């Protein structure tokens, strides 16, 4: 297969970064970019020497792939015609505002025989990718994702804006369907919720406690995984991680026997960490997450593999987000 012909639709907050990446990527010809803002799309077109379009109808007919980075409410109307023509689409997160709209995108892709991927770029974070190389089966997941207000994504609340990342990641880690959600949240600046917390219970017994805020004074993106034989702490922002593993000898009965000889907590900790627990800094190679996401998508377009986050994967995250929003709607915080 020769170079793939690609286009980017939506050149605002995140779309312009897709343009930058695709314009310099080997094996890709960026043949068009589209945006309703004529001045913005024109400036980018001049910078990257690509055809600017105000309407998707003006894009070249011959396309292999499109990146959809328009507001969430327009994802289905923009992406569906391409998918039904058999043109692969990477749709930015959230793939849709509701499960019904996400399902419609999946059906369009399946009926058109097109690859559908979702832009969950945090799946390509070096810390998470390095952690997934270890054999871990979390029973409890604790996530905190907070940031100052960015004045982006005003059409959706923090659940679909930020928490959707962690719902997707927790689904991938738990490897189980969601059984129950209890959540609360509140608007602070806009009409949608700006801060939210969700307790998500999975069918296999795993539980995730997820906090998301876009009105914080600082940026923090961390996840902690508690497993029967290990504890894993990851910092997405710093791209670092620590893995604690216990020896099979470290049973409650053995700890009790050790405690008999330990005069202080410090003595007991010394015995446990010295012989029965290992602490490992998780090694990882830094990389550009968006670049890796696009390369993953384009490999799927070429038929080399399935996308890291398929349309059906993204649908599950949107379904979980819907459960969170339903629970928030019944929360006293919003009444």
One Martini backbone bead per residue (centre of mass of N, CA, C, O) as a GRO file, in nm:
protein
  335
    1UNK     BB    1   0.097   0.036   0.021
    2UNK     BB    2   0.067   0.348   0.003
    3UNK     BB    3  -0.009   0.637   0.075
    4UNK     BB    4  -0.214   0.789   0.290
    5UNK     BB    5  -0.522   0.956   0.271
    6UNK     BB    6  -0.574   1.254   0.465
    7UNK     BB    7  -0.799   1.414   0.709
    8UNK     BB    8  -0.904   1.714   0.887
    9UNK     BB    9  -1.181   1.773   1.117
   10UNK     BB   10  -1.102   2.014   1.294
   11UNK     BB   11  -0.882   2.303   1.410
   12UNK     BB   12  -0.868   2.333   1.701
   13UNK     BB   13  -0.747   2.256   1.995
   14UNK     BB   14  -0.674   1.946   1.874
   15UNK     BB   15  -0.669   1.945   1.561
   16UNK     BB   16  -0.396   2.094   1.511
   17UNK     BB   17  -0.224   1.850   1.612
   18UNK     BB   18  -0.305   1.655   1.392
   19UNK     BB   19  -0.193   1.822   1.163
   20UNK     BB   20   0.102   1.827   1.253
   21UNK     BB   21   0.148   1.521   1.252
   22UNK     BB   22   0.051   1.440   0.960
   23UNK     BB   23   0.237   1.637   0.796
   24UNK     BB   24   0.511   1.462   0.920
   25UNK     BB   25   0.423   1.176   0.825
   26UNK     BB   26   0.493   0.878   0.732
   27UNK     BB   27   0.271   0.745   0.488
   28UNK     BB   28   0.139   1.043   0.454
   29UNK     BB   29  -0.131   1.236   0.303
   30UNK     BB   30  -0.225   1.560   0.352
   31UNK     BB   31  -0.520   1.671   0.163
   32UNK     BB   32  -0.694   1.799   0.414
   33UNK     BB   33  -0.871   2.074   0.576
   34UNK     BB   34  -1.144   2.141   0.819
   35UNK     BB   35  -1.340   2.450   0.875
   36UNK     BB   36  -1.556   2.710   0.963
   37UNK     BB   37  -1.292   2.867   1.016
   38UNK     BB   38  -1.136   3.036   0.777
   39UNK     BB   39  -0.890   3.163   0.917
   40UNK     BB   40  -0.778   2.912   1.063
   41UNK     BB   41  -0.755   2.712   0.820
   42UNK     BB   42  -0.578   2.900   0.647
   43UNK     BB   43  -0.330   2.918   0.831
   44UNK     BB   44  -0.271   2.613   0.841
   45UNK     BB   45  -0.247   2.566   0.536
   46UNK     BB   46   0.001   2.747   0.499
   47UNK     BB   47   0.192   2.607   0.703
   48UNK     BB   48   0.129   2.294   0.561
   49UNK     BB   49   0.049   2.280   0.268
   50UNK     BB   50  -0.282   2.268   0.247
   51UNK     BB   51  -0.605   2.210   0.193
   52UNK     BB   52  -0.873   2.424   0.237
   53UNK     BB   53  -1.193   2.385   0.421
   54UNK     BB   54  -1.538   2.453   0.500
   55UNK     BB   55  -1.633   2.184   0.368
   56UNK     BB   56  -1.658   1.842   0.331
   57UNK     BB   57  -1.732   1.862   0.021
   58UNK     BB   58  -1.427   1.981  -0.048
   59UNK     BB   59  -1.303   1.729  -0.020
   60UNK     BB   60  -1.150   1.480  -0.127
   61UNK     BB   61  -1.260   1.180  -0.246
   62UNK     BB   62  -0.979   1.054  -0.194
   63UNK     BB   63  -0.994   0.852   0.097
   64UNK     BB   64  -0.877   0.671   0.394
   65UNK     BB   65  -0.875   0.909   0.622
   66UNK     BB   66  -1.018   1.050   0.928
   67UNK     BB   67  -1.025   1.331   1.150
   68UNK     BB   68  -1.240   1.397   1.433
   69UNK     BB   69  -1.250   1.752   1.586
   70UNK     BB   70  -1.525   1.819   1.674
   71UNK     BB   71  -1.784   1.866   1.831
   72UNK     BB   72  -1.960   1.624   1.982
   73UNK     BB   73  -2.249   1.686   1.851
   74UNK     BB   74  -2.102   1.628   1.543
   75UNK     BB   75  -1.987   1.341   1.504
   76UNK     BB   76  -2.206   1.185   1.350
   77UNK     BB   77  -2.262   1.376   1.105
   78UNK     BB   78  -1.960   1.367   1.007
   79UNK     BB   79  -1.871   1.054   1.018
   80UNK     BB   80  -2.085   0.868   0.882
   81UNK     BB   81  -2.038   0.913   0.574
   82UNK     BB   82  -1.752   0.795   0.573
   83UNK     BB   83  -1.807   0.514   0.688
   84UNK     BB   84  -2.014   0.432   0.459
   85UNK     BB   85  -1.763   0.463   0.243
   86UNK     BB   86  -1.503   0.322   0.398
   87UNK     BB   87  -1.385   0.544   0.584
   88UNK     BB   88  -1.172   0.604   0.811
   89UNK     BB   89  -1.208   0.683   1.177
   90UNK     BB   90  -1.103   0.936   1.406
   91UNK     BB   91  -1.261   0.998   1.713
   92UNK     BB   92  -1.291   1.203   1.941
   93UNK     BB   93  -1.316   1.260   2.261
   94UNK     BB   94  -1.598   1.180   2.286
   95UNK     BB   95  -1.755   0.994   2.057
   96UNK     BB   96  -2.014   1.057   2.238
   97UNK     BB   97  -2.287   1.166   2.439
   98UNK     BB   98  -2.420   0.883   2.368
   99UNK     BB   99  -2.488   0.555   2.323
  100UNK     BB  100  -2.665   0.581   2.071
  101UNK     BB  101  -2.456   0.743   1.901
  102UNK     BB  102  -2.225   0.539   1.925
  103UNK     BB  103  -2.376   0.305   1.794
  104UNK     BB  104  -2.419   0.443   1.518
  105UNK     BB  105  -2.118   0.451   1.448
  106UNK     BB  106  -2.064   0.147   1.459
  107UNK     BB  107  -2.269   0.066   1.241
  108UNK     BB  108  -2.151   0.234   1.011
  109UNK     BB  109  -1.877   0.090   1.009
  110UNK     BB  110  -1.978  -0.202   0.966
  111UNK     BB  111  -2.145  -0.145   0.703
  112UNK     BB  112  -1.880   0.001   0.559
  113UNK     BB  113  -1.601  -0.133   0.638
  114UNK     BB  114  -1.479   0.050   0.875
  115UNK     BB  115  -1.261   0.212   1.062
  116UNK     BB  116  -1.298   0.262   1.425
  117UNK     BB  117  -1.174   0.525   1.630
  118UNK     BB  118  -1.057   0.658   1.943
  119UNK     BB  119  -0.934   0.958   2.126
  120UNK     BB  120  -0.761   0.792   2.373
  121UNK     BB  121  -0.461   0.914   2.457
  122UNK     BB  122  -0.405   0.786   2.749
  123UNK     BB  123  -0.338   0.494   2.646
  124UNK     BB  124  -0.037   0.626   2.550
  125UNK     BB  125   0.085   0.640   2.810
  126UNK     BB  126   0.382   0.537   2.931
  127UNK     BB  127   0.290   0.444   3.212
  128UNK     BB  128   0.060   0.255   3.123
  129UNK     BB  129   0.213   0.080   2.915
  130UNK     BB  130   0.421  -0.027   3.122
  131UNK     BB  131   0.219  -0.151   3.326
  132UNK     BB  132   0.084  -0.361   3.115
  133UNK     BB  133   0.343  -0.557   3.120
  134UNK     BB  134   0.221  -0.639   3.377
  135UNK     BB  135   0.085  -0.867   3.607
  136UNK     BB  136  -0.242  -0.740   3.656
  137UNK     BB  137  -0.529  -0.754   3.910
  138UNK     BB  138  -0.749  -0.545   3.997
  139UNK     BB  139  -0.969  -0.456   4.282
  140UNK     BB  140  -0.862  -0.153   4.316
  141UNK     BB  141  -0.937   0.186   4.198
  142UNK     BB  142  -0.756   0.502   4.197
  143UNK     BB  143  -0.868   0.828   4.079
  144UNK     BB  144  -0.701   1.145   3.969
  145UNK     BB  145  -0.851   1.425   3.774
  146UNK     BB  146  -0.709   1.751   3.759
  147UNK     BB  147  -0.797   2.098   3.659
  148UNK     BB  148  -0.806   2.377   3.523
  149UNK     BB  149  -0.982   2.595   3.356
  150UNK     BB  150  -0.998   2.603   2.980
  151UNK     BB  151  -1.256   2.675   2.792
  152UNK     BB  152  -1.323   2.394   2.700
  153UNK     BB  153  -1.578   2.191   2.637
  154UNK     BB  154  -1.867   2.348   2.692
  155UNK     BB  155  -2.074   2.113   2.581
  156UNK     BB  156  -1.949   1.962   2.830
  157UNK     BB  157  -1.867   1.783   3.093
  158UNK     BB  158  -1.635   1.624   3.299
  159UNK     BB  159  -1.712   1.336   3.224
  160UNK     BB  160  -1.666   1.373   2.902
  161UNK     BB  161  -1.390   1.525   2.923
  162UNK     BB  162  -1.222   1.347   3.159
  163UNK     BB  163  -1.342   1.078   3.286
  164UNK     BB  164  -1.346   0.907   3.024
  165UNK     BB  165  -1.057   0.811   3.040
  166UNK     BB  166  -1.094   0.637   3.311
  167UNK     BB  167  -1.318   0.456   3.218
  168UNK     BB  168  -1.158   0.325   2.993
  169UNK     BB  169  -0.918   0.222   3.165
  170UNK     BB  170  -1.083   0.056   3.375
  171UNK     BB  171  -1.204  -0.137   3.170
  172UNK     BB  172  -0.927  -0.249   3.074
  173UNK     BB  173  -0.831  -0.347   3.361
  174UNK     BB  174  -1.084  -0.516   3.461
  175UNK     BB  175  -1.226  -0.687   3.239
  176UNK     BB  176  -1.529  -0.560   3.277
  177UNK     BB  177  -1.838  -0.499   3.346
  178UNK     BB  178  -2.073  -0.285   3.451
  179UNK     BB  179  -2.292  -0.283   3.739
  180UNK     BB  180  -2.231  -0.009   3.915
  181UNK     BB  181  -2.332   0.339   4.001
  182UNK     BB  182  -2.194   0.603   4.211
  183UNK     BB  183  -2.275   0.960   4.204
  184UNK     BB  184  -2.129   1.295   4.202
  185UNK     BB  185  -2.210   1.651   4.128
  186UNK     BB  186  -2.104   1.988   3.996
  187UNK     BB  187  -2.151   2.299   3.920
  188UNK     BB  188  -1.946   2.613   3.889
  189UNK     BB  189  -1.941   2.770   3.599
  190UNK     BB  190  -2.131   2.611   3.439
  191UNK     BB  191  -2.406   2.400   3.339
  192UNK     BB  192  -2.211   2.182   3.390
  193UNK     BB  193  -2.026   1.959   3.526
  194UNK     BB  194  -1.698   2.019   3.703
  195UNK     BB  195  -1.750   1.799   3.930
  196UNK     BB  196  -1.659   1.447   4.008
  197UNK     BB  197  -1.782   1.130   4.151
  198UNK     BB  198  -1.705   0.770   4.119
  199UNK     BB  199  -1.852   0.449   4.184
  200UNK     BB  200  -1.727   0.152   4.031
  201UNK     BB  201  -1.883  -0.154   3.955
  202UNK     BB  202  -1.792  -0.474   3.873
  203UNK     BB  203  -1.870  -0.797   3.791
  204UNK     BB  204  -1.577  -0.907   3.923
  205UNK     BB  205  -1.545  -0.685   4.187
  206UNK     BB  206  -1.431  -0.446   4.092
  207UNK     BB  207  -1.319  -0.115   4.206
  208UNK     BB  208  -1.386   0.238   4.130
  209UNK     BB  209  -1.237   0.558   4.216
  210UNK     BB  210  -1.349   0.867   4.063
  211UNK     BB  211  -1.187   1.183   4.002
  212UNK     BB  212  -1.317   1.499   3.863
  213UNK     BB  213  -1.164   1.819   3.759
  214UNK     BB  214  -1.196   2.176   3.611
  215UNK     BB  215  -1.148   2.359   3.911
  216UNK     BB  216  -0.856   2.359   3.977
  217UNK     BB  217  -0.527   2.476   4.088
  218UNK     BB  218  -0.427   2.203   3.959
  219UNK     BB  219  -0.241   1.942   3.809
  220UNK     BB  220  -0.374   1.597   3.817
  221UNK     BB  221  -0.254   1.248   3.726
  222UNK     BB  222  -0.378   0.960   3.893
  223UNK     BB  223  -0.303   0.604   3.968
  224UNK     BB  224  -0.430   0.325   4.168
  225UNK     BB  225  -0.336  -0.024   4.222
  226UNK     BB  226  -0.509  -0.297   4.377
  227UNK     BB  227  -0.373  -0.611   4.454
  228UNK     BB  228  -0.325  -0.919   4.588
  229UNK     BB  229   0.021  -0.886   4.510
  230UNK     BB  230  -0.013  -0.564   4.448
  231UNK     BB  231   0.119  -0.222   4.394
  232UNK     BB  232   0.018   0.065   4.187
  233UNK     BB  233   0.182   0.376   4.088
  234UNK     BB  234   0.063   0.650   3.881
  235UNK     BB  235   0.198   0.926   3.675
  236UNK     BB  236   0.098   1.086   3.399
  237UNK     BB  237   0.250   1.357   3.407
  238UNK     BB  238   0.545   1.232   3.492
  239UNK     BB  239   0.587   0.948   3.388
  240UNK     BB  240   0.540   0.742   3.643
  241UNK     BB  241   0.637   0.441   3.848
  242UNK     BB  242   0.526   0.205   4.110
  243UNK     BB  243   0.614  -0.131   4.225
  244UNK     BB  244   0.455  -0.355   4.449
  245UNK     BB  245   0.571  -0.670   4.577
  246UNK     BB  246   0.483  -0.984   4.704
  247UNK     BB  247   0.541  -1.251   4.872
  248UNK     BB  248   0.400  -1.560   4.925
  249UNK     BB  249   0.481  -1.542   5.239
  250UNK     BB  250   0.284  -1.287   5.271
  251UNK     BB  251   0.090  -1.353   5.523
  252UNK     BB  252  -0.107  -1.297   5.787
  253UNK     BB  253   0.031  -1.515   5.962
  254UNK     BB  254   0.325  -1.417   5.918
  255UNK     BB  255   0.289  -1.135   6.034
  256UNK     BB  256   0.213  -1.227   6.317
  257UNK     BB  257   0.484  -1.368   6.371
  258UNK     BB  258   0.659  -1.115   6.337
  259UNK     BB  259   0.522  -0.936   6.559
  260UNK     BB  260   0.643  -1.085   6.805
  261UNK     BB  261   0.951  -0.961   6.734
  262UNK     BB  262   0.828  -0.674   6.725
  263UNK     BB  263   0.846  -0.367   6.898
  264UNK     BB  264   0.790  -0.202   6.631
  265UNK     BB  265   0.683  -0.076   6.338
  266UNK     BB  266   0.967  -0.039   6.224
  267UNK     BB  267   1.051  -0.331   6.252
  268UNK     BB  268   0.830  -0.453   6.071
  269UNK     BB  269   0.895  -0.293   5.813
  270UNK     BB  270   1.182  -0.401   5.784
  271UNK     BB  271   1.106  -0.698   5.745
  272UNK     BB  272   0.913  -0.670   5.503
  273UNK     BB  273   1.084  -0.493   5.300
  274UNK     BB  274   1.348  -0.665   5.311
  275UNK     BB  275   1.199  -0.971   5.230
  276UNK     BB  276   0.869  -0.936   5.114
  277UNK     BB  277   0.930  -0.669   4.947
  278UNK     BB  278   0.912  -0.505   4.633
  279UNK     BB  279   1.072  -0.222   4.468
  280UNK     BB  280   0.967  -0.071   4.148
  281UNK     BB  281   1.077   0.111   3.894
  282UNK     BB  282   0.920   0.201   3.612
  283UNK     BB  283   1.011   0.152   3.301
  284UNK     BB  284   1.037   0.414   3.040
  285UNK     BB  285   0.947   0.555   2.727
  286UNK     BB  286   0.927   0.839   2.585
  287UNK     BB  287   0.638   0.987   2.414
  288UNK     BB  288   0.415   1.074   2.171
  289UNK     BB  289   0.088   1.016   2.206
  290UNK     BB  290  -0.040   1.119   1.941
  291UNK     BB  291   0.148   0.979   1.748
  292UNK     BB  292   0.080   0.691   1.844
  293UNK     BB  293  -0.221   0.700   1.789
  294UNK     BB  294  -0.200   0.752   1.482
  295UNK     BB  295  -0.029   0.501   1.414
  296UNK     BB  296  -0.237   0.301   1.513
  297UNK     BB  297  -0.463   0.383   1.320
  298UNK     BB  298  -0.304   0.345   1.049
  299UNK     BB  299  -0.250   0.045   1.093
  300UNK     BB  300  -0.551  -0.029   1.083
  301UNK     BB  301  -0.602   0.077   0.797
  302UNK     BB  302  -0.383  -0.134   0.676
  303UNK     BB  303  -0.436  -0.414   0.856
  304UNK     BB  304  -0.231  -0.485   1.099
  305UNK     BB  305  -0.451  -0.388   1.320
  306UNK     BB  306  -0.615  -0.304   1.587
  307UNK     BB  307  -0.727  -0.068   1.762
  308UNK     BB  308  -0.684   0.022   2.078
  309UNK     BB  309  -0.956   0.208   2.033
  310UNK     BB  310  -1.246   0.123   1.958
  311UNK     BB  311  -1.569   0.178   1.907
  312UNK     BB  312  -1.664  -0.033   2.120
  313UNK     BB  313  -1.490   0.073   2.348
  314UNK     BB  314  -1.609   0.362   2.349
  315UNK     BB  315  -1.898   0.278   2.409
  316UNK     BB  316  -1.844   0.175   2.698
  317UNK     BB  317  -1.757   0.452   2.807
  318UNK     BB  318  -2.024   0.599   2.743
  319UNK     BB  319  -2.203   0.417   2.912
  320UNK     BB  320  -2.063   0.482   3.180
  321UNK     BB  321  -2.111   0.787   3.168
  322UNK     BB  322  -2.419   0.764   3.172
  323UNK     BB  323  -2.432   0.641   3.456
  324UNK     BB  324  -2.304   0.878   3.599
  325UNK     BB  325  -2.508   1.099   3.506
  326UNK     BB  326  -2.756   0.965   3.625
  327UNK     BB  327  -2.656   0.971   3.919
  328UNK     BB  328  -2.611   1.278   3.934
  329UNK     BB  329  -2.913   1.355   3.875
  330UNK     BB  330  -2.989   1.210   4.171
  331UNK     BB  331  -2.828   1.411   4.322
  332UNK     BB  332  -2.836   1.646   4.575
  333UNK     BB  333  -2.626   1.846   4.456
  334UNK     BB  334  -2.832   1.919   4.196
  335UNK     BB  335  -3.103   2.014   4.377
   0.00000   0.00000   0.00000
